[in-house]
């Protein structure tokens, strides 16, 4: 489980800044983390959409 630290963040189709935006995550929202790739976390939004967010934008509770 991760929580978004910023107000609104783009969720991307792949772990790179130029990738297509597949959704938006809102500040304080809790997301399911399903993977990692370098400085990116793969997450599942509440509507079931999956995508990638830069790790510095989240608090990662799955690592504690």
C-alpha positions in Angstrom: 0.0 0.0 0.0 1.3 3.5 -0.9 -0.1 7.0 -0.3 0.3 9.9 -2.6 2.2 12.8 -1.0 1.5 15.5 -3.7 -1.8 17.1 -4.7 -2.3 15.5 -8.2 0.1 13.2 -10.1 -0.1 11.8 -13.6 -0.1 8.0 -13.7 1.9 6.9 -16.8 1.7 3.8 -19.0 5.3 2.9 -18.5 8.1 4.0 -16.2 9.4 7.0 -18.1 8.5 10.7 -18.1 7.4 10.8 -21.7 5.0 7.9 -21.5 1.3 8.4 -22.1 -0.8 9.5 -19.1 -3.4 6.8 -18.2 -4.9 8.4 -15.2 -4.5 10.8 -12.3 -3.9 10.1 -8.6 -5.0 12.6 -6.0 -3.2 13.8 -2.9 -3.7 11.5 0.1 -5.1 8.7 -2.0 -4.1 5.2 -1.1 -3.0 3.0 -4.0 -2.0 -0.6 -4.3 1.6 -1.0 -5.3 2.1 -3.9 -7.8 5.8 -3.5 -8.8 9.0 -1.4 -9.1 11.3 -0.3 -11.8 14.2 1.9 -10.8 12.8 5.2 -9.4 9.2 4.2 -10.4 6.4 2.3 -8.6 3.7 0.5 -10.5 0.3 1.2 -8.9 -3.4 0.3 -9.2 -5.9 3.1 -9.0 -9.3 2.6 -7.3 -11.0 2.2 -10.7 -8.6 -0.7 -11.5 -6.3 1.2 -13.9 -2.7 0.3 -13.5 0.3 2.6 -14.3 3.5 4.1 -13.0 4.3 7.0 -10.6 7.7 8.4 -9.6 8.6 7.0 -6.2 9.4 10.4 -4.7 5.7 11.2 -5.0 4.6 8.5 -2.6 5.0 7.2 1.0 5.6 3.4 0.6 4.1 1.5 3.5 4.9 -1.9 1.9 8.6 -1.5 2.7 8.1 -1.2 6.5 
